[in-house]
Amino acid sequence: MERMIIFCMLFFCSSMALTTAPHKMVKYKQLFKTIKRLETTVKNKDVELLHTPENPVDECLFTAVACFQNGTLKLQPENSQVNSTFTQTIKVLKNFPFSNPGTCESSCESYEKKNPKEFLKSFAKLIRKVIR
């Protein structure tokens, strides 16, 4: 009887561990789609250039994501027709929770500045790296 209880507990714990990882992956895939949607509505001319992390090392992923999240607040909609969609998309990106996997020596200002479309493409590339 004791073995059966232990077996059931182990089975339950392992099944819970397996279900949390796919849920997180679904969230990252939704984030990736959100970034792609934003690329089509962002203003790209006569705007502020943004610090764009590219190919950060693993211990700098959190810093890079924080740079992207802060940078999205500076983005502007292409025109007034896409303003409501744009605003909601920015809220999703701003409020997406990330965990801190490590410490990083570099700061956002150490990254090269690029236009908003290149900024979003690099953000999407980073999320794709996290998904894989």
N, CA, C and O atoms as a GROMACS GRO file, in nm:
protein
  528
    1MET      N    1   0.082  -0.119   0.000
    1MET     CA    2   0.000   0.000   0.000
    1MET      C    3   0.087   0.126   0.000
    1MET      O    4   0.058   0.222  -0.072
    2GLU      N    5   0.193   0.125   0.081
    2GLU     CA    6   0.282   0.240   0.087
    2GLU      C    7   0.349   0.265  -0.047
    2GLU      O    8   0.364   0.380  -0.089
    3ARG      N    9   0.387   0.159  -0.114
    3ARG     CA   10   0.450   0.173  -0.245
    3ARG      C   11   0.354   0.237  -0.345
    3ARG      O   12   0.394   0.319  -0.428
    4MET      N   13   0.229   0.199  -0.336
    4MET     CA   14   0.130   0.255  -0.426
    4MET      C   15   0.112   0.405  -0.402
    4MET      O   16   0.099   0.482  -0.498
    5ILE      N   17   0.110   0.448  -0.279
    5ILE     CA   18   0.097   0.589  -0.245
    5ILE      C   19   0.219   0.667  -0.294
    5ILE      O   20   0.206   0.775  -0.352
    6ILE      N   21   0.337   0.612  -0.272
    6ILE     CA   22   0.460   0.678  -0.318
    6ILE      C   23   0.461   0.687  -0.469
    6ILE      O   24   0.497   0.790  -0.525
    7PHE      N   25   0.422   0.579  -0.535
    7PHE     CA   26   0.416   0.580  -0.681
    7PHE      C   27   0.320   0.688  -0.731
    7PHE      O   28   0.352   0.762  -0.824
    8CYS      N   29   0.203   0.698  -0.670
    8CYS     CA   30   0.104   0.799  -0.710
    8CYS      C   31   0.157   0.941  -0.688
    8CYS      O   32   0.136   1.030  -0.771
    9MET      N   33   0.227   0.961  -0.576
    9MET     CA   34   0.283   1.093  -0.548
    9MET      C   35   0.391   1.129  -0.651
    9MET      O   36   0.395   1.242  -0.700
   10LEU      N   37   0.477   1.035  -0.684
   10LEU     CA   38   0.581   1.060  -0.783
   10LEU      C   39   0.519   1.087  -0.921
   10LEU      O   40   0.564   1.177  -0.993
   11PHE      N   41   0.418   1.011  -0.956
   11PHE     CA   42   0.351   1.030  -1.084
   11PHE      C   43   0.288   1.170  -1.090
   11PHE      O   44   0.301   1.240  -1.191
   12PHE      N   45   0.221   1.209  -0.983
   12PHE     CA   46   0.157   1.340  -0.979
   12PHE      C   47   0.260   1.452  -0.991
   12PHE      O   48   0.242   1.546  -1.068
   13CYS      N   49   0.368   1.441  -0.914
   13CYS     CA   50   0.471   1.546  -0.917
   13CYS      C   51   0.536   1.556  -1.055
   13CYS      O   52   0.560   1.666  -1.105
   14SER      N   53   0.566   1.443  -1.117
   14SER     CA   54   0.629   1.447  -1.248
   14SER      C   55   0.534   1.502  -1.354
   14SER      O   56   0.577   1.573  -1.444
   15SER      N   57   0.406   1.470  -1.343
   15SER     CA   58   0.311   1.523  -1.441
   15SER      C   59   0.294   1.674  -1.424
   15SER      O   60   0.275   1.744  -1.523
   16MET      N   61   0.301   1.724  -1.303
   16MET     CA   62   0.292   1.868  -1.280
   16MET      C   63   0.415   1.940  -1.336
   16MET      O   64   0.402   2.049  -1.393
   17ALA      N   65   0.532   1.882  -1.322
   17ALA     CA   66   0.654   1.942  -1.375
   17ALA      C   67   0.649   1.948  -1.527
   17ALA      O   68   0.697   2.045  -1.586
   18LEU      N   69   0.592   1.849  -1.591
   18LEU     CA   70   0.584   1.846  -1.736
   18LEU      C   71   0.483   1.945  -1.790
   18LEU      O   72   0.500   1.995  -1.901
   19THR      N   73   0.378   1.975  -1.715
   19THR     CA   74   0.275   2.067  -1.766
   19THR      C   75   0.314   2.213  -1.750
   19THR      O   76   0.260   2.298  -1.821
   20THR      N   77   0.405   2.246  -1.660
   20THR     CA   78   0.442   2.386  -1.642
   20THR      C   79   0.531   2.435  -1.757
   20THR      O   80   0.517   2.550  -1.798
   21ALA      N   81   0.620   2.354  -1.808
   21ALA     CA   82   0.709   2.395  -1.916
   21ALA      C   83   0.632   2.430  -2.043
   21ALA      O   84   0.658   2.536  -2.100
   22PRO      N   85   0.539   2.346  -2.091
   22PRO     CA   86   0.466   2.383  -2.213
   22PRO      C   87   0.384   2.510  -2.196
   22PRO      O   88   0.370   2.587  -2.292
   23HIS      N   89   0.329   2.534  -2.077
   23HIS     CA   90   0.252   2.657  -2.054
   23HIS      C   91   0.340   2.779  -2.074
   23HIS      O   92   0.297   2.878  -2.134
   24LYS      N   93   0.462   2.773  -2.024
   24LYS     CA   94   0.555   2.884  -2.039
   24LYS      C   95   0.591   2.905  -2.186
   24LYS      O   96   0.603   3.018  -2.233
   25MET      N   97   0.608   2.794  -2.258
   25MET     CA   98   0.639   2.803  -2.400
   25MET      C   99   0.525   2.868  -2.478
   25MET      O  100   0.549   2.946  -2.570
   26VAL      N  101   0.402   2.836  -2.441
   26VAL     CA  102   0.286   2.898  -2.507
   26VAL      C  103   0.288   3.048  -2.484
   26VAL      O  104   0.259   3.125  -2.576
   27LYS      N  105   0.322   3.090  -2.364
   27LYS     CA  106   0.330   3.234  -2.332
   27LYS      C  107   0.437   3.303  -2.417
   27LYS      O  108   0.414   3.412  -2.469
   28TYR      N  109   0.553   3.238  -2.431
   28TYR     CA  110   0.660   3.297  -2.512
   28TYR      C  111   0.620   3.303  -2.660
   28TYR      O  112   0.653   3.400  -2.728
   29LYS      N  113   0.549   3.203  -2.708
   29LYS     CA  114   0.504   3.204  -2.847
   29LYS      C  115   0.401   3.316  -2.868
   29LYS      O  116   0.401   3.380  -2.973
   30GLN      N  117   0.315   3.339  -2.769
   30GLN     CA  118   0.220   3.450  -2.779
   30GLN      C  119   0.294   3.583  -2.780
   30GLN      O  120   0.258   3.675  -2.854
   31LEU      N  121   0.398   3.594  -2.699
   31LEU     CA  122   0.479   3.715  -2.695
   31LEU      C  123   0.545   3.738  -2.831
   31LEU      O  124   0.549   3.851  -2.880
   32PHE      N  125   0.597   3.632  -2.891
   32PHE     CA  126   0.659   3.641  -3.023
   32PHE      C  127   0.559   3.694  -3.126
   32PHE      O  128   0.593   3.781  -3.206
   33LYS      N  129   0.437   3.641  -3.124
   33LYS     CA  130   0.333   3.687  -3.217
   33LYS      C  131   0.298   3.834  -3.191
   33LYS      O  132   0.274   3.909  -3.285
   34THR      N  133   0.296   3.873  -3.065
   34THR     CA  134   0.267   4.012  -3.029
   34THR      C  135   0.373   4.106  -3.086
   34THR      O  136   0.340   4.212  -3.138
   35ILE      N  137   0.498   4.067  -3.076
   35ILE     CA  138   0.607   4.149  -3.130
   35ILE      C  139   0.594   4.160  -3.281
   35ILE      O  140   0.610   4.268  -3.337
   36LYS      N  141   0.565   4.050  -3.347
   36LYS     CA  142   0.548   4.050  -3.493
   36LYS      C  143   0.433   4.141  -3.535
   36LYS      O  144   0.442   4.211  -3.635
   37ARG      N  145   0.324   4.140  -3.459
   37ARG     CA  146   0.209   4.224  -3.487
   37ARG      C  147   0.247   4.372  -3.471
   37ARG      O  148   0.202   4.457  -3.547
   38LEU      N  149   0.329   4.399  -3.373
   38LEU     CA  150   0.370   4.537  -3.347
   38LEU      C  151   0.459   4.592  -3.459
   38LEU      O  152   0.456   4.712  -3.487
   39GLU      N  153   0.535   4.506  -3.522
   39GLU     CA  154   0.624   4.548  -3.631
   39GLU      C  155   0.549   4.618  -3.744
   39GLU      O  156   0.603   4.708  -3.808
   40THR      N  157   0.426   4.577  -3.767
   40THR     CA  158   0.348   4.634  -3.877
   40THR      C  159   0.281   4.766  -3.840
   40THR      O  160   0.235   4.838  -3.929
   41THR      N  161   0.276   4.799  -3.712
   41THR     CA  162   0.204   4.920  -3.670
   41THR      C  163   0.295   5.027  -3.612
   41THR      O  164   0.248   5.133  -3.572
   42VAL      N  165   0.424   5.001  -3.607
   42VAL     CA  166   0.516   5.096  -3.543
   42VAL      C  167   0.565   5.201  -3.643
   42VAL      O  168   0.590   5.171  -3.760
   43LYS      N  169   0.580   5.322  -3.594
   43LYS     CA  170   0.634   5.431  -3.674
   43LYS      C  171   0.784   5.412  -3.683
   43LYS      O  172   0.849   5.385  -3.582
   44ASN      N  173   0.841   5.425  -3.804
   44ASN     CA  174   0.982   5.395  -3.823
   44ASN      C  175   1.063   5.516  -3.870
   44ASN      O  176   1.186   5.510  -3.872
   45LYS      N  177   0.996   5.624  -3.910
   45LYS     CA  178   1.068   5.741  -3.959
   45LYS      C  179   1.052   5.857  -3.861
   45LYS      O  180   0.948   5.873  -3.796
   46ASP      N  181   1.156   5.937  -3.851
   46ASP     CA  182   1.157   6.053  -3.762
   46ASP      C  183   1.126   6.015  -3.618
   46ASP      O  184   1.046   6.081  -3.552
   47VAL      N  185   1.189   5.910  -3.569
   47VAL     CA  186   1.168   5.864  -3.432
   47VAL      C  187   1.303   5.847  -3.362
   47VAL      O  188   1.409   5.848  -3.425
   48GLU      N  189   1.295   5.831  -3.232
   48GLU     CA  190   1.415   5.809  -3.151
   48GLU      C  191   1.472   5.670  -3.179
   48GLU      O  192   1.397   5.572  -3.187
   49LEU      N  193   1.603   5.662  -3.193
   49LEU     CA  194   1.668   5.531  -3.208
   49LEU      C  195   1.675   5.466  -3.070
   49LEU      O  196   1.687   5.534  -2.969
   50LEU      N  197   1.667   5.334  -3.068
   50LEU     CA  198   1.658   5.261  -2.942
   50LEU      C  199   1.777   5.166  -2.923
   50LEU      O  200   1.826   5.107  -3.019
   51HIS      N  201   1.822   5.154  -2.799
   51HIS     CA  202   1.930   5.060  -2.768
   51HIS      C  203   1.878   4.919  -2.796
   51HIS      O  204   1.775   4.877  -2.742
   52THR      N  205   1.950   4.847  -2.881
   52THR     CA  206   1.903   4.717  -2.930
   52THR      C  207   2.001   4.607  -2.896
   52THR      O  208   2.104   4.594  -2.963
   53PRO      N  209   1.972   4.527  -2.794
   53PRO     CA  210   2.059   4.413  -2.763
   53PRO      C  211   2.056   4.309  -2.875
   53PRO      O  212   1.949   4.271  -2.923
   54GLU      N  213   2.173   4.265  -2.916
   54GLU     CA  214   2.181   4.160  -3.016
   54GLU      C  215   2.275   4.052  -2.966
   54GLU      O  216   2.386   4.079  -2.920
   55ASN      N  217   2.230   3.929  -2.978
   55ASN     CA  218   2.307   3.811  -2.939
   55ASN      C  219   2.365   3.820  -2.797
   55ASN      O  220   2.485   3.801  -2.779
   56PRO      N  221   2.282   3.849  -2.698
   56PRO     CA  222   2.334   3.855  -2.561
   56PRO      C  223   2.371   3.715  -2.512
   56PRO      O  224   2.309   3.616  -2.551
   57VAL      N  225   2.471   3.708  -2.427
   57VAL     CA  226   2.508   3.581  -2.367
   57VAL      C  227   2.399   3.541  -2.268
   57VAL      O  228   2.318   3.625  -2.227
   58ASP      N  229   2.395   3.415  -2.230
   58ASP     CA  230   2.286   3.363  -2.146
   58ASP      C  231   2.266   3.440  -2.016
   58ASP      O  232   2.152   3.463  -1.976
   59GLU      N  233   2.374   3.479  -1.950
   59GLU     CA  234   2.357   3.549  -1.823
   59GLU      C  235   2.308   3.692  -1.843
   59GLU      O  236   2.275   3.760  -1.745
   60CYS      N  237   2.303   3.741  -1.967
   60CYS     CA  238   2.254   3.876  -1.995
   60CYS      C  239   2.114   3.876  -2.058
   60CYS      O  240   2.067   3.982  -2.100
   61LEU      N  241   2.048   3.762  -2.065
   61LEU     CA  242   1.916   3.757  -2.127
   61LEU      C  243   1.815   3.845  -2.054
   61LEU      O  244   1.738   3.916  -2.118
   62PHE      N  245   1.816   3.841  -1.921
   62PHE     CA  246   1.722   3.923  -1.845
   62PHE      C  247   1.745   4.071  -1.870
   62PHE      O  248   1.650   4.147  -1.887
   63THR      N  249   1.871   4.113  -1.871
   63THR     CA  250   1.905   4.253  -1.898
   63THR      C  251   1.859   4.292  -2.038
   63THR      O  252   1.805   4.402  -2.057
   64ALA      N  253   1.880   4.204  -2.135
   64ALA     CA  254   1.839   4.233  -2.272
   64ALA      C  255   1.687   4.247  -2.282
   64ALA      O  256   1.637   4.338  -2.347
   65VAL      N  257   1.615   4.157  -2.217
   65VAL     CA  258   1.469   4.164  -2.219
   65VAL      C  259   1.421   4.292  -2.150
   65VAL      O  260   1.328   4.357  -2.198
   66ALA      N  261   1.484   4.329  -2.039
   66ALA     CA  262   1.448   4.453  -1.970
   66ALA      C  263   1.473   4.574  -2.061
   66ALA      O  264   1.394   4.668  -2.061
   67CYS      N  265   1.581   4.572  -2.138
   67CYS     CA  266   1.609   4.680  -2.233
   67CYS      C  267   1.499   4.688  -2.338
   67CYS      O  268   1.453   4.796  -2.373
   68PHE      N  269   1.458   4.572  -2.388
   68PHE     CA  270   1.351   4.570  -2.488
   68PHE      C  271   1.220   4.618  -2.428
   68PHE      O  272   1.147   4.695  -2.492
   69GLN      N  273   1.189   4.574  -2.308
   69GLN     CA  274   1.064   4.618  -2.246
   69GLN      C  275   1.063   4.769  -2.224
   69GLN      O  276   0.962   4.835  -2.247
   70ASN      N  277   1.175   4.825  -2.180
   70ASN     CA  278   1.184   4.970  -2.162
   70ASN      C  279   1.178   5.043  -2.295
   70ASN      O  280   1.119   5.150  -2.307
   71GLY      N  281   1.241   4.985  -2.396
   71GLY     CA  282   1.242   5.046  -2.528
   71GLY      C  283   1.104   5.050  -2.592
   71GLY      O  284   1.073   5.143  -2.666
   72THR      N  285   1.022   4.950  -2.566
   72THR     CA  286   0.889   4.948  -2.626
   72THR      C  287   0.804   5.065  -2.579
   72THR      O  288   0.711   5.107  -2.648
   73LEU      N  289   0.835   5.118  -2.462
   73LEU     CA  290   0.760   5.234  -2.411
   73LEU      C  291   0.788   5.360  -2.493
   73LEU      O  292   0.710   5.455  -2.489
   74LYS      N  293   0.897   5.360  -2.568
   74LYS     CA  294   0.934   5.476  -2.649
   74LYS      C  295   0.882   5.465  -2.792
   74LYS      O  296   0.894   5.560  -2.870
   75LEU      N  297   0.824   5.351  -2.828
   75LEU     CA  298   0.772   5.332  -2.963
   75LEU      C  299   0.647   5.416  -2.985
   75LEU      O  300   0.574   5.446  -2.891
   76GLN      N  301   0.624   5.452  -3.110
   76GLN     CA  302   0.508   5.532  -3.146
   76GLN      C  303   0.428   5.461  -3.255
   76GLN      O  304   0.486   5.391  -3.338
   77PRO      N  305   0.295   5.478  -3.256
   77PRO     CA  306   0.216   5.415  -3.362
   77PRO      C  307   0.240   5.485  -3.495
   77PRO      O  308   0.269   5.604  -3.501
   78GLU      N  309   0.227   5.407  -3.603
   78GLU     CA  310   0.250   5.460  -3.737
   78GLU      C  311   0.149   5.570  -3.772
   78GLU      O  312   0.185   5.670  -3.835
   79ASN      N  313   0.024   5.551  -3.732
   79ASN     CA  314  -0.079   5.652  -3.756
   79ASN      C  315  -0.190   5.638  -3.652
   79ASN      O  316  -0.189   5.544  -3.573
   80SER      N  317  -0.283   5.729  -3.653
   80SER     CA  318  -0.389   5.728  -3.552
   80SER      C  319  -0.487   5.612  -3.569
   80SER      O  320  -0.556   5.576  -3.474
   81GLN      N  321  -0.494   5.553  -3.687
   81GLN     CA  322  -0.585   5.441  -3.711
   81GLN      C  323  -0.544   5.315  -3.635
   81GLN      O  324  -0.630   5.234  -3.599
   82VAL      N  325  -0.416   5.297  -3.611
   82VAL     CA  326  -0.368   5.178  -3.540
   82VAL      C  327  -0.338   5.206  -3.394
   82VAL      O  328  -0.285   5.119  -3.325
   83ASN      N  329  -0.372   5.324  -3.344
   83ASN     CA  330  -0.335   5.366  -3.210
   83ASN      C  331  -0.388   5.274  -3.100
   83ASN      O  332  -0.313   5.239  -3.009
   84SER      N  333  -0.516   5.233  -3.106
   84SER     CA  334  -0.571   5.149  -2.998
   84SER      C  335  -0.508   5.011  -2.998
   84SER      O  336  -0.476   4.958  -2.891
   85THR      N  337  -0.489   4.951  -3.114
   85THR     CA  338  -0.423   4.820  -3.123
   85THR      C  339  -0.279   4.831  -3.074
   85THR      O  340  -0.231   4.745  -3.000
   86PHE      N  341  -0.213   4.936  -3.116
   86PHE     CA  342  -0.075   4.961  -3.078
   86PHE      C  343  -0.061   4.972  -2.927
   86PHE      O  344   0.028   4.911  -2.867
   87THR      N  345  -0.149   5.050  -2.864
   87THR     CA  346  -0.144   5.072  -2.720
   87THR      C  347  -0.165   4.942  -2.643
   87THR      O  348  -0.094   4.916  -2.546
   88GLN      N  349  -0.259   4.861  -2.685
   88GLN     CA  350  -0.283   4.734  -2.617
   88GLN      C  351  -0.164   4.640  -2.634
   88GLN      O  352  -0.128   4.568  -2.540
   89THR      N  353  -0.104   4.639  -2.750
   89THR     CA  354   0.012   4.553  -2.775
   89THR      C  355   0.128   4.594  -2.687
   89THR      O  356   0.198   4.508  -2.633
   90ILE      N  357   0.149   4.724  -2.672
   90ILE     CA  358   0.257   4.773  -2.585
   90ILE      C  359   0.233   4.729  -2.440
   90ILE      O  360   0.327   4.691  -2.371
   91LYS      N  361   0.108   4.734  -2.395
   91LYS     CA  362   0.076   4.691  -2.258
   91LYS      C  363   0.111   4.545  -2.237
   91LYS      O  364   0.163   4.508  -2.131
   92VAL      N  365   0.083   4.462  -2.336
   92VAL     CA  366   0.115   4.318  -2.325
   92VAL      C  367   0.266   4.301  -2.310
   92VAL      O  368   0.311   4.225  -2.225
   93LEU      N  369   0.343   4.370  -2.392
   93LEU     CA  370   0.489   4.358  -2.385
   93LEU      C  371   0.544   4.412  -2.254
   93LEU      O  372   0.636   4.354  -2.196
   94LYS      N  373   0.488   4.522  -2.208
   94LYS     CA  374   0.537   4.586  -2.085
   94LYS      C  375   0.511   4.499  -1.963
   94LYS      O  376   0.594   4.492  -1.872
   95ASN      N  377   0.396   4.432  -1.960
   95ASN     CA  378   0.356   4.356  -1.841
   95ASN      C  379   0.396   4.209  -1.845
   95ASN      O  380   0.364   4.134  -1.752
   96PHE      N  381   0.465   4.166  -1.949
   96PHE     CA  382   0.503   4.025  -1.957
   96PHE      C  383   0.612   3.995  -1.853
   96PHE      O  384   0.716   4.061  -1.851
   97PRO      N  385   0.587   3.896  -1.765
   97PRO     CA  386   0.684   3.866  -1.658
   97PRO      C  387   0.801   3.781  -1.707
   97PRO      O  388   0.781   3.683  -1.780
   98PHE      N  389   0.919   3.819  -1.668
   98PHE     CA  390   1.040   3.741  -1.696
   98PHE      C  391   1.112   3.717  -1.565
   98PHE      O  392   1.109   3.802  -1.475
   99SER      N  393   1.177   3.603  -1.554
   99SER     CA  394   1.254   3.576  -1.433
   99SER      C  395   1.400   3.610  -1.460
   99SER      O  396   1.445   3.608  -1.574
  100ASN      N  397   1.471   3.643  -1.355
  100ASN     CA  398   1.610   3.683  -1.367
  100ASN      C  399   1.700   3.560  -1.360
  100ASN      O  400   1.719   3.505  -1.251
  101PRO      N  401   1.757   3.515  -1.474
  101PRO     CA  402   1.840   3.396  -1.474
  101PRO      C  403   1.983   3.419  -1.427
  101PRO      O  404   2.055   3.322  -1.402
  102GLY      N  405   2.028   3.542  -1.414
  102GLY     CA  406   2.165   3.566  -1.373
  102GLY      C  407   2.196   3.714  -1.371
  102GLY      O  408   2.108   3.798  -1.390
  103THR      N  409   2.322   3.745  -1.348
  103THR     CA  410   2.365   3.884  -1.346
  103THR      C  411   2.446   3.914  -1.471
  103THR      O  412   2.511   3.826  -1.527
  104CYS      N  413   2.442   4.038  -1.511
  104CYS     CA  414   2.509   4.077  -1.634
  104CYS      C  415   2.590   4.204  -1.610
  104CYS      O  416   2.548   4.292  -1.535
  105GLU      N  417   2.703   4.212  -1.672
  105GLU     CA  418   2.791   4.327  -1.655
  105GLU      C  419   2.750   4.445  -1.744
  105GLU      O  420   2.779   4.560  -1.710
  106SER      N  421   2.684   4.417  -1.855
  106SER     CA  422   2.650   4.525  -1.948
  106SER      C  423   2.516   4.589  -1.913
  106SER      O  424   2.433   4.530  -1.844
  107SER      N  425   2.496   4.711  -1.962
  107SER     CA  426   2.371   4.783  -1.940
  107SER      C  427   2.306   4.810  -2.076
  107SER      O  428   2.366   4.785  -2.180
  108CYS      N  429   2.185   4.862  -2.072
  108CYS     CA  430   2.113   4.892  -2.196
  108CYS      C  431   2.191   4.990  -2.283
  108CYS      O  432   2.193   4.977  -2.406
  109GLU      N  433   2.254   5.088  -2.220
  109GLU     CA  434   2.325   5.191  -2.294
  109GLU      C  435   2.447   5.137  -2.369
  109GLU      O  436   2.499   5.204  -2.458
  110SER      N  437   2.492   5.018  -2.334
  110SER     CA  438   2.609   4.962  -2.400
  110SER      C  439   2.575   4.902  -2.536
  110SER      O  440   2.665   4.869  -2.614
  111TYR      N  441   2.447   4.888  -2.566
  111TYR     CA  442   2.405   4.831  -2.693
  111TYR      C  443   2.388   4.939  -2.800
  111TYR      O  444   2.355   5.054  -2.769
  112GLU      N  445   2.410   4.901  -2.924
  112GLU     CA  446   2.396   4.992  -3.037
  112GLU      C  447   2.251   5.039  -3.053
  112GLU      O  448   2.158   4.964  -3.024
  113LYS      N  449   2.234   5.161  -3.098
  113LYS     CA  450   2.099   5.214  -3.121
  113LYS      C  451   2.055   5.185  -3.264
  113LYS      O  452   2.132   5.198  -3.360
  114LYS      N  453   1.928   5.143  -3.276
  114LYS     CA  454   1.872   5.112  -3.408
  114LYS      C  455   1.731   5.167  -3.418
  114LYS      O  456   1.671   5.210  -3.319
  115ASN      N  457   1.678   5.166  -3.541
  115ASN     CA  458   1.542   5.216  -3.562
  115ASN      C  459   1.440   5.116  -3.504
  115ASN      O  460   1.474   5.001  -3.478
  116PRO      N  461   1.316   5.159  -3.484
  116PRO     CA  462   1.215   5.074  -3.419
  116PRO      C  463   1.190   4.937  -3.485
  116PRO      O  464   1.171   4.838  -3.415
  117LYS      N  465   1.188   4.931  -3.617
  117LYS     CA  466   1.163   4.802  -3.684
  117LYS      C  467   1.276   4.704  -3.659
  117LYS      O  468   1.252   4.586  -3.633
  118GLU      N  469   1.401   4.751  -3.666
  118GLU     CA  470   1.516   4.665  -3.637
  118GLU      C  471   1.516   4.625  -3.489
  118GLU      O  472   1.551   4.513  -3.454
  119PHE      N  473   1.477   4.719  -3.403
  119PHE     CA  474   1.465   4.693  -3.260
  119PHE      C  475   1.368   4.576  -3.235
  119PHE      O  476   1.400   4.484  -3.161
  120LEU      N  477   1.250   4.581  -3.299
  120LEU     CA  478   1.150   4.476  -3.280
  120LEU      C  479   1.195   4.343  -3.341
  120LEU      O  480   1.165   4.237  -3.287
  121LYS      N  481   1.266   4.348  -3.453
  121LYS     CA  482   1.317   4.224  -3.514
  121LYS      C  483   1.418   4.157  -3.421
  121LYS      O  484   1.419   4.035  -3.408
  122SER      N  485   1.502   4.237  -3.356
  122SER     CA  486   1.598   4.182  -3.261
  122SER      C  487   1.528   4.126  -3.137
  122SER      O  488   1.570   4.024  -3.083
  123PHE      N  489   1.421   4.192  -3.093
  123PHE     CA  490   1.342   4.143  -2.980
  123PHE      C  491   1.280   4.008  -3.015
  123PHE      O  492   1.282   3.915  -2.935
  124ALA      N  493   1.223   3.998  -3.135
  124ALA     CA  494   1.163   3.872  -3.180
  124ALA      C  495   1.269   3.762  -3.189
  124ALA      O  496   1.243   3.647  -3.154
  125LYS      N  497   1.387   3.797  -3.234
  125LYS     CA  498   1.498   3.700  -3.245
  125LYS      C  499   1.536   3.649  -3.106
  125LYS      O  500   1.563   3.530  -3.088
  126LEU      N  501   1.539   3.739  -3.009
  126LEU     CA  502   1.572   3.700  -2.872
  126LEU      C  503   1.466   3.605  -2.815
  126LEU      O  504   1.500   3.504  -2.752
  127ILE      N  505   1.340   3.636  -2.837
  127ILE     CA  506   1.232   3.550  -2.786
  127ILE      C  507   1.238   3.415  -2.856
  127ILE      O  508   1.215   3.312  -2.792
  128ARG      N  509   1.268   3.413  -2.985
  128ARG     CA  510   1.281   3.286  -3.058
  128ARG      C  511   1.394   3.202  -2.996
  128ARG      O  512   1.382   3.080  -2.985
  129LYS      N  513   1.502   3.269  -2.955
  129LYS     CA  514   1.615   3.200  -2.891
  129LYS      C  515   1.569   3.139  -2.757
  129LYS      O  516   1.608   3.028  -2.723
  130VAL      N  517   1.488   3.212  -2.682
  130VAL     CA  518   1.437   3.164  -2.554
  130VAL      C  519   1.344   3.043  -2.576
  130VAL      O  520   1.346   2.948  -2.497
  131ILE      N  521   1.264   3.048  -2.682
  131ILE     CA  522   1.170   2.940  -2.710
  131ILE      C  523   1.243   2.810  -2.740
  131ILE      O  524   1.200   2.703  -2.698
  132ARG      N  525   1.352   2.819  -2.812
  132ARG     CA  526   1.426   2.697  -2.852
  132ARG      C  527   1.507   2.645  -2.741
  132ARG      O  528   1.575   2.544  -2.756
   0.00000   0.00000   0.00000
